[in-house]
Amino acid sequence: MTHRQAVALMVAVTLMWSIAGVVTRHLETTRSFEVTFWRSAFNAAALVVLLGWLRGPRALAASIGSGGASLWLSGLCWSVMFTAFMVAVTLTTVANVLVTMAIAPLLTALCARVALGYRLAARTWGAIGAAGAGIGWMYAREVSGAEARHLLGTAVALGVPVAAAINWTLIQHLNRACGARADMLPAVLIGAVLSAALTLPLALPLQASAHDLRLLALLGTLQLAIPCLLSVRVARVLPAPEISLLALLEVLFGVAWVWAFAGEVPSVAVLGGGALVLGALVANEALALRRPVA
């Protein structure tokens, strides 16, 4: 896969990730931890089918059994990412959560710098700063945090970018060290199972309607299972900081979805901040494409 193909695929991944908000808006009865449980459960079921088809059931089981600590650490990171976002939005505003997640590129860049000695290009540092400023602008007027509940929600949301930074850096390290032998796809399945197991006791009694279950199955399959597997494949080509930077497109796509299909018209700050984020990403990728193709 070339750099351009990897960037295009990562954009598609963020597009799939971004439907969570608009789909959740159309749920009838399911709330809070039950949403997280069903989404993770359907995610795990879809991953069993997809990975079983890609690897074969026996090879998949053997891969999980022999994956070692790195595979399980990555799975734990996926579990935190799957769970922390939904828990955080039950405690504080979505704006607080998104602003907190905007630090993911910076954390990933720092993690890759410390753990891998990766030297980040000046253009990427600039894009990280501009994108973070853009998302801050988008939601600055709505960010609270004075109440203990909001502070707790923000602290929980911090788990998402921290786990993402560790995960992308770990995957890139293993890809460098082991190459094609580093099979990290089963880690996504481990994360889904851990997330579902963790949230099930908190989700009881289950009250999801048939309508909601269909939407949650869509989230588990199209919004989580497929794009997460694709993102692991992309991580073999793109540097961890670049992946984290491109992942910010999920915020822009998410705003567009709820604007078009849930009647939530974005403010001037959202439009202006979104334009700044998009401009930073386009500039970073345009400069990257000028490099000689290996």
Residue pairs with C-beta under 8 A, 6 or more apart in sequence:
1 9
1 233
1 234
1 236
1 237
2 237
2 293
3 237
3 238
3 288
3 289
3 291
3 293
4 289
5 237
6 234
6 237
6 238
7 238
7 246
7 285
7 288
9 230
9 233
9 234
10 231
10 234
10 238
10 243
10 246
10 247
11 246
11 249
12 227
12 230
13 227
13 230
13 231
13 234
13 247
14 227
14 246
14 247
14 248
14 249
14 250
14 253
15 249
15 253
16 222
16 223
16 226
16 227
17 223
17 224
17 227
17 247
17 250
17 253
18 249
18 250
18 251
18 252
18 253
18 254
18 256
18 257
19 218
19 219
19 222
19 223
19 254
19 257
20 219
20 223
20 254
21 94
21 254
21 257
21 258
21 262
22 254
22 257
22 258
22 261
22 262
23 215
23 218
23 219
23 223
24 35
24 215
24 219
25 258
25 262
26 215
26 262
27 35
27 212
27 215
27 216
28 209
28 211
28 212
29 207
29 208
29 209
29 212
30 38
30 207
30 208
30 209
30 212
30 216
32 86
32 90
32 202
32 203
33 86
33 87
33 90
33 199
33 202
33 203
34 203
34 206
34 207
34 208
35 86
35 216
36 82
36 83
36 86
36 87
36 195
36 199
36 203
37 196
37 199
37 200
37 202
37 203
37 206
38 203
38 206
38 208
38 212
38 213
38 216
38 217
38 220
39 82
39 86
39 216
39 219
39 220
39 223
39 224
40 82
40 83
40 192
40 193
40 195
40 196
40 199
40 220
40 224
41 192
41 196
41 220
42 216
42 217
42 219
42 220
42 221
42 225
43 82
43 192
43 195
43 196
43 219
43 220
43 221
43 224
43 225
43 228
44 189
44 192
44 193
44 196
44 220
45 220
46 220
46 221
46 224
46 225
46 226
47 188
47 189
47 192
47 225
47 229
48 60
48 189
50 225
50 226
50 229
51 60
51 185
51 186
51 189
51 229
52 60
54 185
55 63
55 185
60 186
60 189
63 71
63 183
63 186
64 71
64 186
64 189
64 190
67 183
67 186
67 187
70 170
70 174
70 184
71 184
71 186
71 187
71 190
72 187
72 190
73 166
73 170
74 167
74 170
74 171
74 184
74 187
74 190
74 191
75 186
75 187
75 188
75 189
75 190
75 191
75 194
76 163
76 190
76 191
76 194
77 163
77 164
77 166
77 167
77 170
77 187
77 191
78 163
78 167
78 187
78 188
78 190
78 191
78 192
78 194
78 195
78 228
79 190
79 191
79 192
79 194
79 195
79 198
80 159
80 160
80 162
80 163
81 159
81 160
81 163
81 164
81 167
81 191
82 191
82 192
82 195
82 224
83 195
83 198
83 199
84 156
84 157
84 159
84 160
84 163
85 97
85 101
85 157
85 160
87 156
88 96
88 97
88 100
88 153
88 154
88 156
88 157
88 159
88 160
89 97
89 153
90 153
91 149
91 150
91 152
91 153
91 156
92 144
92 145
92 149
92 150
92 152
92 153
92 154
92 157
93 142
93 143
93 144
93 150
93 153
95 139
95 142
95 143
96 139
96 142
96 143
96 144
96 145
96 150
96 153
96 154
96 157
97 153
97 154
97 157
97 160
98 135
98 138
98 139
98 251
99 135
99 136
99 139
99 140
99 143
100 154
100 157
100 158
100 160
100 161
101 157
101 160
101 161
101 251
102 131
102 132
102 135
102 136
102 161
102 248
102 251
103 132
103 161
104 160
104 161
104 164
104 165
104 244
104 247
104 248
105 127
105 128
105 131
105 132
105 241
105 244
105 245
105 247
105 248
106 128
106 132
107 161
107 162
107 164
107 165
107 244
108 161
108 164
108 165
108 168
108 169
108 240
108 241
108 243
108 244
109 118
109 120
109 124
109 125
109 128
109 241
109 244
110 165
111 165
111 166
111 168
111 169
111 240
112 118
112 120
112 168
112 169
112 172
112 239
112 240
112 241
113 119
113 120
115 169
115 173
116 169
116 172
116 173
116 176
116 240
118 239
118 240
118 241
120 241
123 283
123 284
123 287
123 288
124 241
124 242
124 245
124 284
126 280
126 283
126 284
127 245
127 280
127 281
127 283
127 284
128 241
128 245
128 280
130 276
130 277
130 279
130 280
131 245
131 248
131 276
131 277
131 280
131 281
133 273
133 276
134 272
134 273
134 274
134 275
134 276
134 277
134 280
135 248
135 251
135 273
135 277
136 273
137 269
137 272
137 273
137 276
138 251
138 255
138 269
138 270
138 272
138 273
138 274
138 277
139 269
139 270
139 273
140 269
141 267
141 269
144 150
145 151
145 154
164 244
164 247
165 240
165 244
168 235
168 240
168 243
168 244
169 240
171 182
171 184
171 232
171 235
171 240
172 235
172 239
172 240
174 182
174 184
175 182
175 235
175 236
184 232
184 235
185 229
185 232
187 232
188 225
188 228
188 229
188 232
192 224
192 225
208 216
231 243
234 243
235 243
238 246
242 284
242 288
245 281
245 284
246 281
248 277
248 281
249 277
249 278
249 281
251 274
251 277
252 274
252 277
252 278
255 266
255 270
255 274
258 264
259 265
259 266
266 274
